[in-house]
Amino acid sequence: MFTRRNYTLGLALLAALAVSQRARAGDDATDLLSQSDVKAALDAVKADEPQIERDQIRLCQIPAPPFHEAARGQAVKTAFEQIGLSNVRLDRVGNVLGDRSAVAGRPHLVVAAHLDTVFPEGTNVHVSRDGATMKGPGIGDNCRGLAVLLATARALGRGRVQLRGSITFVADVGEEGLGDLRGMRELFGVTLKGQVDRFVSIDGGGLFLTTAGVGSHRYRATFTGPGGHSYAAFGTPNPIQAMGRAITRISQMPVPGRPKTTFSVGRVGGGTSINAIPSECWMEVDLRSSSASELAALTARFEQAVELGVRDENSRSTSAPGVKVKIELVGDRPAGRTPEDSIVVQTAERVSRALGFSVPENESSTDANVPMQMKIPAVTIGAGGGGAGQHTEGETFDTTDAWRGSQYALLLTIALAR
């Protein structure tokens, strides 16, 4: 018979089990270092750093612009097969998956790194090297992550590390720009729907731990009007001037410092000639916050700014028709957060300490946003080394002590799949 006392006892039991599970994972993070198979794997991945850097360069020199990741994906698929992962396959959007099965099968851990870059087709993707520094578009974000993903799978196989849970390694599409996390949406919504217990993404250089997913709304606003000759039709409402008025208002929007909330007009275009009143122009705007409610409020302010910009331009003339605007949502990334007491966060922190360093926690927009929103324990980690110029063609990666990131990814994978 159901009673309030039974219900309370049940909740207490569930809480105790959760605490026990977190404690076990935390203990494992320290105890694992004394186990011969784990120690051998960690030594192997450190020694493997030259190969990791070769993979990093090789993959980076295969173009992977947004929505065109297939060539790089095929290279990773071949590498998965050579490593010895099972059931290597592509899903319908182009994610590359490979499994490392275990007797128990659960927990099922997914370790991922994204294939795509922000750079358009035709970008020169040659990588140069000067001592410890590599230079090339995407060399850190995310060719380093992909190379460490391969190294983690390779080290587990070579060391024959015994695991209780299964692992699916994923090289995914659509993390950058207007890719809008389409790879992760497909992975969690279709390909592995209901099958994932824990998630780690490896994304870029450095040593860090992302526990909060910054959500974003991305808009394209298209302004249209009758157009005309710049002299003869002077006074006709001007779409570009309306857009300029809107941008001025956007630049003055108030935002909170905490939770961090931001906006940016990233691209603009339009017009016919210097001596013509344009009939059309457009802008693309990025709105971000780690808070869903703040993001919604910022979106409302943005829409109002655009409407007022159009109103102000049209008010200068009695001409009809005036400027009109169409606002389209072209990107929608969910905000989310993995709690501090989550098994994934606790294990990630203890693994870093066991390896002799600490990882600063941060907020970012990564592949982990999708599982975070779904309340699946998820984090994103850095792949070691350091770098500068992310999202520029002059991006660099410093390989100094980069093996620390490889060991971090490996030991965290082992601890979460034990």
C-alpha positions in Angstrom: 0.0 0.0 0.0 1.3 3.4 -0.9 1.9 5.7 2.1 3.7 9.0 2.5 6.3 7.2 4.7 7.0 4.7 1.9 7.3 7.6 -0.6 9.7 9.4 1.7 11.8 6.3 2.3 11.9 5.7 -1.5 13.2 9.1 -2.2 15.8 8.7 0.5 17.0 5.4 -1.0 17.3 6.9 -4.4 19.3 9.8 -3.0 21.6 7.4 -1.1 22.1 5.4 -4.3 23.0 8.5 -6.2 25.5 9.6 -3.6 27.0 6.1 -3.5 27.4 6.1 -7.3 29.1 9.5 -7.3 31.4 8.4 -4.5 32.3 5.2 -6.3 33.2 7.2 -9.5 35.2 9.6 -7.4 37.1 6.8 -5.7 37.7 5.1 -9.1 39.3 8.3 -10.4 42.0 8.0 -7.8 42.3 4.2 -7.6 42.5 3.7 -11.3 46.0 5.1 -11.4 47.3 2.1 -9.5 45.8 -0.4 -11.9 48.2 -1.9 -14.4 46.0 -1.8 -17.4 45.1 1.9 -16.8 48.6 2.9 -16.1 49.8 1.2 -19.3 47.1 3.0 -21.3 48.1 6.4 -19.8 51.7 5.8 -20.5 50.8 4.8 -24.1 48.7 7.8 -24.8 51.5 10.1 -23.6 54.0 8.3 -25.8 51.5 8.5 -28.7 51.6 12.4 -28.7 53.7 12.6 -32.0 51.0 10.4 -33.7 48.3 12.6 -32.2 49.9 15.7 -33.7 50.3 14.0 -37.1 46.6 13.1 -37.0 45.8 16.7 -36.0 47.6 18.1 -39.0 46.3 15.4 -41.4 42.7 15.9 -40.5 43.0 19.7 -40.5 44.2 19.7 -44.1 40.9 18.0 -45.1 38.4 20.8 -45.6 35.2 20.5 -43.5 33.2 23.7 -44.0 29.7 23.8 -42.5 27.4 21.2 -44.1 30.3 19.7 -46.0 32.1 17.5 -43.5 31.9 14.3 -45.5 35.5 14.1 -46.6 36.9 14.6 -43.1 34.2 12.2 -41.8 35.4 9.5 -44.2 38.9 9.9 -42.9 37.8 9.5 -39.3 35.6 6.5 -40.3 38.7 4.8 -41.8 40.7 5.6 -38.7 37.9 4.1 -36.5 38.1 0.9 -38.5 41.9 0.7 -38.3 41.7 1.2 -34.5 39.4 -1.8 -34.3 36.2 -0.2 -33.2 33.1 -2.3 -34.0 30.0 -1.4 -35.9 31.6 1.6 -37.5 29.0 3.5 -39.4 27.5 6.8 -40.6 24.1 8.0 -39.6 21.8 9.8 -41.9 23.2 13.3 -41.2 26.9 12.2 -41.4 27.9 11.5 -37.8 30.6 8.9 -37.7 30.1 6.3 -34.9 32.2 3.4 -33.7 31.6 1.2 -30.6 33.7 -0.4 -27.9 31.4 -2.9 -26.3 31.6 -4.4 -22.8 30.0 -7.3 -21.0 27.6 -5.2 -18.9 26.9 -2.7 -21.6 25.8 0.0 -19.1 26.6 2.7 -18.4 26.7 3.7 -22.0 29.1 6.5 -22.5 29.4 8.7 -25.6 32.6 10.5 -26.3 32.4 12.9 -29.2 34.4 15.6 -31.1 33.0 17.7 -33.9 34.2 17.4 -37.5 33.2 20.8 -38.9 34.9 24.2 -38.9 33.6 27.8 -39.3 35.5 28.3 -42.5 33.8 28.4 -45.9 34.6 26.4 -48.9 37.8 27.5 -50.7 39.6 28.4 -47.4 43.3 27.5 -47.5 43.6 24.8 -44.9 47.4 24.2 -45.1 49.0 23.7 -41.7 52.5 25.1 -41.0 54.7 24.3 -38.0 57.4 26.3 -36.3 58.8 24.3 -33.3 56.0 23.7 -30.8 53.5 25.9 -32.7 51.2 24.7 -35.4 49.2 27.2 -37.5 46.2 26.7 -39.6 42.4 27.3 -39.7 40.8 24.8 -37.3 44.0 23.3 -36.0 42.8 23.6 -32.4 39.0 23.8 -32.9 38.5 21.0 -33.5 41.3 19.0 -35.1 42.9 18.7 -31.7 39.7 17.3 -30.3 39.3 14.8 -33.2 42.9 13.6 -32.8 42.5 13.1 -29.1 39.2 11.2 -29.7 41.2 8.8 -32.0 44.0 8.6 -29.4 41.6 7.7 -26.6 40.0 4.9 -28.6 43.4 3.6 -29.8 44.8 3.6 -26.2 41.9 1.6 -24.8 42.4 -1.0 -27.5 46.1 -1.3 -27.2 46.0 -1.5 -23.4 43.1 -3.9 -23.4 41.5 -1.8 -20.6 38.7 -3.7 -18.9 35.5 -1.7 -18.7 32.0 -2.4 -17.3 30.2 0.0 -19.6 30.1 0.4 -23.3 31.5 3.4 -25.2 30.4 4.9 -28.5 33.0 7.2 -30.1 31.4 9.9 -32.3 32.8 12.4 -34.8 29.8 14.6 -35.4 28.6 17.2 -37.8 27.0 20.6 -37.4 28.6 22.0 -34.2 29.7 25.3 -35.7 27.7 28.3 -36.9 24.4 27.6 -38.6 25.0 23.9 -38.3 22.9 24.4 -35.2 24.0 21.2 -33.4 22.3 19.2 -36.0 24.6 16.2 -35.4 23.8 16.1 -31.7 20.1 16.6 -32.4 20.2 13.6 -34.7 22.3 11.5 -32.3 20.1 12.0 -29.3 16.8 12.3 -31.1 17.2 9.3 -33.5 20.5 7.5 -33.8 21.1 6.7 -30.1 17.7 7.9 -28.8 17.2 6.7 -25.2 20.5 4.8 -25.1 23.0 7.3 -23.7 23.7 7.5 -20.0 26.7 9.9 -20.0 28.3 12.2 -22.5 31.7 13.9 -23.0 32.7 16.1 -25.9 36.3 17.0 -26.6 36.5 20.5 -28.1 39.6 22.6 -28.8 42.9 23.1 -27.0 43.6 23.9 -23.3 42.5 22.2 -20.1 38.9 23.2 -19.0 35.6 21.8 -18.0 32.4 23.1 -19.5 29.4 22.4 -17.3 26.9 25.0 -18.6 25.6 25.2 -22.2 25.1 28.7 -23.5 21.9 28.8 -25.5 21.6 31.0 -28.6 19.0 32.4 -31.0 20.2 33.3 -34.4 18.2 35.5 -36.7 18.2 36.8 -40.2 16.3 40.0 -40.7 15.5 40.9 -44.3 14.4 44.5 -45.0 12.6 45.4 -48.2 11.3 48.6 -49.8 10.4 50.1 -53.2 13.9 51.3 -54.0 14.7 54.0 -56.6 17.2 56.5 -57.8 19.3 58.0 -55.0 18.6 61.6 -56.3 15.3 61.4 -58.2 13.6 59.2 -55.5 15.2 60.9 -52.5 12.9 60.5 -49.5 11.8 57.0 -50.3 12.1 54.9 -47.2 15.5 53.1 -47.4 15.9 49.5 -46.2 19.6 49.9 -45.3 18.9 53.0 -43.3 16.1 51.2 -41.5 18.5 48.4 -40.8 21.1 50.9 -39.5 18.5 52.4 -37.2 17.7 48.9 -35.9 21.4 48.1 -35.4 21.8 51.3 -33.4 19.0 50.2 -31.1 20.4 46.7 -30.8 23.7 48.1 -29.8 22.0 49.8 -26.9 20.1 46.8 -25.5 20.6 46.3 -21.8 21.9 42.8 -20.8 22.8 41.3 -17.4 26.3 40.5 -16.5 25.2 37.4 -14.7 24.0 35.2 -16.2 26.2 36.3 -19.0 24.0 37.4 -21.9 25.3 38.8 -25.2 24.4 40.0 -28.7 26.2 40.6 -31.9 25.3 41.7 -35.4 27.6 39.4 -37.2 26.9 39.8 -41.0 25.1 42.4 -43.2 24.5 42.6 -46.9 22.4 44.1 -49.7 22.0 47.0 -52.0 22.3 47.4 -55.8 24.6 50.4 -56.4 26.0 53.4 -54.7 23.6 55.7 -56.5 20.4 53.6 -55.9 18.1 53.4 -52.9 18.2 49.7 -52.2 15.2 47.5 -52.5 16.6 44.8 -50.1 19.2 44.3 -47.4 19.7 41.8 -44.6 21.6 41.2 -41.3 22.3 38.2 -39.2 22.2 38.5 -35.4 23.5 36.2 -32.7 21.8 36.3 -29.2 23.2 34.2 -26.4 22.7 33.4 -22.7 23.2 30.5 -20.4 19.7 31.3 -19.0 16.7 30.3 -21.1 14.6 33.1 -19.5 17.2 35.8 -20.2 17.6 34.6 -23.8 13.8 34.9 -24.2 13.8 38.4 -22.8 16.8 39.4 -25.1 14.9 38.0 -28.1 11.9 40.2 -27.3 14.2 43.3 -27.0 15.8 42.4 -30.4 12.5 42.1 -32.2 11.3 45.4 -30.7 14.6 47.1 -31.8 14.0 45.9 -35.4 10.4 47.0 -35.5 11.3 50.5 -34.1 14.1 50.9 -36.6 11.6 50.3 -39.4 9.1 52.6 -37.9 11.6 55.4 -37.5 12.7 55.1 -41.2 9.2 55.0 -42.5 8.2 58.0 -40.4 10.5 60.2 -42.4 8.4 59.9 -45.5 4.8 59.7 -46.6 5.7 57.5 -49.5 3.9 54.2 -49.8 4.8 51.5 -49.6 7.4 51.9 -46.9 10.1 49.5 -45.6 9.0 46.1 -44.4 11.0 43.5 -42.5 10.9 39.7 -42.2 12.6 38.1 -39.2 13.6 34.4 -39.6 15.0 32.1 -36.9 18.0 30.4 -38.5 19.6 28.9 -35.4 18.3 27.8 -32.0 20.7 26.2 -29.6 19.3 25.1 -26.2 20.7 26.3 -22.9 21.4 23.8 -20.3 23.5 23.0 -17.2 24.9 19.9 -15.6 24.7 20.2 -11.8 27.9 20.3 -9.7 26.9 17.1 -7.9 26.5 15.2 -11.2 28.6 12.0 -11.5 30.1 13.4 -14.7 31.2 16.7 -13.2 32.4 15.1 -10.0 34.4 12.5 -11.9 35.9 15.1 -14.3 37.1 17.2 -11.4 38.6 14.2 -9.5 40.3 12.8 -12.6 42.1 16.1 -13.2 43.3 16.2 -9.6 44.5 12.6 -9.8 46.6 13.7 -12.9 48.0 16.6 -11.0 46.2 19.6 -12.3 42.9 21.4 -11.9 40.4 22.4 -14.6 38.6 25.7 -14.5 34.8 25.4 -15.1 33.3 27.6 -17.8 30.1 28.2 -19.8 30.1 27.7 -23.6 28.1 26.6 -26.6 29.2 23.1 -27.4 27.8 19.7 -28.4 27.0 19.1 -24.8 24.2 21.7 -25.0 21.8 19.0 -26.4 22.2 16.3 -23.7 22.4 19.0 -21.0 18.9 20.2 -22.0 17.7 16.6 -21.9 19.1 16.2 -18.4 21.7 13.6 -19.5 24.9 14.1 -17.5 27.2 15.9 -19.9 30.4 18.0 -20.0 32.8 19.3 -22.6 36.6 19.2 -22.0 39.6 20.7 -23.6 42.1 18.5 -25.4 45.3 19.9 -23.9 48.0 22.2 -25.2 47.1 25.8 -25.9 46.3 28.1 -28.7 45.1 31.5 -30.0 43.0 32.9 -32.9 40.2 30.5 -32.6 37.7 30.9 -35.6 40.3 32.8 -37.6 42.5 31.6 -40.5 45.5 32.4 -38.4 44.6 30.0 -35.6 47.5 28.5 -33.7 48.0 25.5 -31.4 50.9 25.2 -28.9 51.8 21.5 -28.4 53.7 22.2 -25.1 52.6 19.5 -22.7 49.6 18.7 -24.9 49.8 15.1 -23.8 48.1 16.2 -20.5 44.9 16.7 -22.4 45.1 13.3 -24.0 45.6 11.6 -20.6 42.7 13.7 -19.2 40.3 12.5 -21.9 41.5 8.9 -21.6 41.3 8.7 -17.8 37.9 10.4 -17.7 36.6 8.0 -20.3 37.8 5.0 -18.3 36.4 6.4 -15.1 32.9 7.0 -16.6 32.8 3.6 -18.3 34.0 1.5 -15.3 
